[in-house]
Amino acid sequence: LIQAGKKHEVIAKHTERMRASHEEALQVERDKTAAEAKRAETYKERVLDSQIMEVTHGLHKGAVEDALLHARRIFTLDADGKAVQMNGERPVLGKDGVTPFSPAEWMETQKELKPHWFPASTTGSGASNTRDAGGTGKTITRTAFERLPASEKAAVAKSGIKIV
């Protein structure tokens, strides 16, 4: 083709092969990027769920899923991976006016808005009012004790309540 004076055709064919090769490589990279974006979104959801679950320790067992679903609509992860409520492009500020509104603050507001999520308990420790076998004090089941936050576990242990 070059000897026949058709070098433009040679260049066009060569360019077309290069373009096709480049398009294939570009599509492979687009597919990889889409797969990584999907994977990142999955982990983002898990991280958000984990941060929300950290503050649901005082809820009725059946209310945890409701709280999780409700909180997913409210919170998103910021650039640092922390759950925050957004107002457009800016995070909503918490009570102190400096730090972002957190799931813990949100859960505190839910005590008034959704009291049915929380067990009615005078002690807040989940301890039962039954006497142990020796008649010496209150008892709490091991599973109820394990669901308590660390501070309440310490209080229950110090109070002499028997864990059964």
C-alpha positions as CSV (number, residue, x, y, z in Angstrom):
1,L,0.0,0.0,0.0
2,I,2.9,2.4,0.7
3,Q,4.4,1.6,-2.7
4,A,1.0,2.3,-4.3
5,G,0.9,5.7,-2.6
6,K,-1.8,4.8,-0.1
7,K,0.0,5.5,3.1
8,H,-3.1,7.2,4.5
9,E,-4.9,3.8,4.3
10,V,-1.9,2.2,6.1
11,I,-2.0,4.8,8.8
12,A,-5.8,4.5,9.1
13,K,-5.6,0.7,9.5
14,H,-2.8,0.9,12.0
15,T,-4.7,3.6,14.0
16,E,-7.9,1.5,14.0
17,R,-6.0,-1.6,15.4
18,M,-4.5,0.6,18.1
19,R,-7.9,2.2,18.9
20,A,-9.5,-1.3,19.2
21,S,-6.7,-2.5,21.4
22,H,-6.9,0.6,23.6
23,E,-10.7,0.3,23.9
24,E,-10.4,-3.4,25.1
25,A,-7.8,-2.4,27.7
26,L,-9.9,0.6,28.8
27,Q,-13.0,-1.7,29.2
28,V,-11.0,-4.1,31.4
29,E,-10.0,-1.2,33.6
30,R,-13.6,0.1,33.7
31,D,-14.8,-3.3,34.8
32,K,-12.1,-3.5,37.6
33,T,-13.1,0.0,38.8
34,A,-16.8,-0.9,38.9
35,A,-16.0,-4.1,40.8
36,E,-13.9,-2.2,43.3
37,A,-16.6,0.5,43.7
38,K,-19.2,-2.2,44.5
39,R,-16.8,-3.9,47.0
40,A,-16.1,-0.5,48.7
41,E,-19.9,0.2,48.9
42,T,-20.4,-3.2,50.6
43,Y,-17.7,-2.5,53.2
44,K,-19.0,1.1,53.7
45,E,-22.4,-0.4,54.6
46,R,-20.8,-2.9,57.0
47,V,-18.7,-0.1,58.7
48,L,-21.8,2.1,59.0
49,D,-23.9,-0.8,60.4
50,S,-21.1,-1.6,62.9
51,Q,-21.0,1.9,64.2
52,I,-24.8,2.0,64.6
53,M,-24.9,-1.4,66.3
54,E,-22.4,-0.1,68.9
55,V,-25.1,2.2,70.3
56,T,-28.0,-0.3,70.2
57,H,-26.9,-2.3,73.3
58,G,-29.8,-1.0,75.5
59,L,-32.6,-1.8,73.0
60,H,-35.2,-4.6,73.0
61,K,-34.0,-7.4,70.9
62,G,-36.7,-6.8,68.3
63,A,-36.1,-3.1,68.1
64,V,-32.4,-3.4,67.0
65,E,-33.3,-4.1,63.4
66,D,-35.8,-1.2,63.4
67,A,-33.1,1.1,64.8
68,L,-30.6,-0.1,62.2
69,L,-32.9,0.5,59.3
70,H,-33.9,3.9,60.5
71,A,-30.3,4.9,61.2
72,R,-29.2,3.8,57.7
73,R,-31.5,6.5,56.2
74,I,-30.0,9.2,58.5
75,F,-26.3,8.5,58.6
76,T,-23.5,8.1,56.1
77,L,-19.8,7.7,56.4
78,D,-17.5,10.8,56.2
79,A,-14.1,10.8,54.7
80,D,-12.6,9.5,57.9
81,G,-15.0,6.5,58.0
82,K,-17.1,7.9,60.9
83,A,-20.9,7.8,60.9
84,V,-22.4,11.3,60.5
85,Q,-25.7,12.9,59.6
86,M,-25.3,15.1,56.5
87,N,-27.2,18.3,55.6
88,G,-26.3,18.6,51.9
89,E,-22.5,18.8,51.8
90,R,-22.0,19.6,55.5
91,P,-22.4,17.4,58.5
92,V,-25.1,18.2,61.0
93,L,-23.4,19.3,64.3
94,G,-24.2,17.7,67.6
95,K,-25.1,19.2,71.0
96,D,-21.7,20.8,71.5
97,G,-21.9,22.6,68.2
98,V,-18.4,21.4,67.2
99,T,-18.5,17.7,66.5
100,P,-20.8,16.0,64.0
101,F,-24.1,14.5,65.2
102,S,-23.3,10.9,66.1
103,P,-25.2,7.7,66.3
104,A,-24.8,7.8,70.1
105,E,-26.5,11.3,70.3
106,W,-29.2,10.1,67.9
107,M,-29.9,7.1,70.1
108,E,-30.3,9.4,73.1
109,T,-33.0,11.3,71.2
110,Q,-34.8,8.1,70.4
111,K,-35.5,7.4,74.0
112,E,-38.1,10.1,73.9
113,L,-39.3,9.6,70.4
114,K,-39.4,5.8,70.4
115,P,-39.7,4.7,74.0
116,H,-41.0,1.3,72.8
117,W,-37.5,0.5,71.6
118,F,-36.2,0.5,75.2
119,P,-37.0,-2.0,77.9
120,A,-39.0,-0.6,80.9
121,S,-36.6,-1.2,83.8
122,T,-36.0,0.6,87.0
123,T,-32.4,-0.4,87.4
124,G,-31.4,-0.2,83.7
125,S,-29.1,-3.2,84.3
126,G,-31.4,-5.9,83.1
127,A,-31.2,-7.7,86.5
128,S,-34.1,-9.7,87.5
129,N,-35.9,-9.4,90.9
130,T,-35.7,-13.1,91.7
131,R,-33.7,-14.5,94.6
132,D,-30.9,-16.9,94.0
133,A,-31.0,-20.5,95.4
134,G,-29.5,-19.4,98.8
135,G,-31.9,-16.4,99.1
136,T,-29.1,-14.0,99.4
137,G,-29.6,-11.6,96.5
138,K,-30.7,-10.8,93.0
139,T,-29.6,-12.7,89.9
140,I,-29.1,-12.0,86.2
141,T,-28.8,-14.5,83.4
142,R,-25.4,-14.8,81.7
143,T,-26.9,-13.8,78.3
144,A,-28.5,-10.7,79.8
145,F,-25.2,-9.9,81.5
146,E,-23.2,-10.3,78.2
147,R,-25.5,-7.9,76.4
148,L,-24.8,-5.1,78.9
149,P,-22.3,-2.4,78.1
150,A,-19.0,-2.6,79.9
151,S,-19.9,0.1,82.5
152,E,-23.1,-1.6,83.5
153,K,-21.3,-5.0,83.6
154,A,-18.9,-3.5,86.2
155,A,-21.8,-2.0,88.2
156,V,-23.6,-5.4,88.2
157,A,-20.5,-7.2,89.3
158,K,-19.8,-4.8,92.1
159,S,-23.4,-4.9,93.3
160,G,-23.1,-8.5,94.2
161,I,-25.8,-9.7,91.8
162,K,-25.3,-13.3,91.0
163,I,-24.8,-14.2,87.3
164,V,-26.6,-17.5,86.5
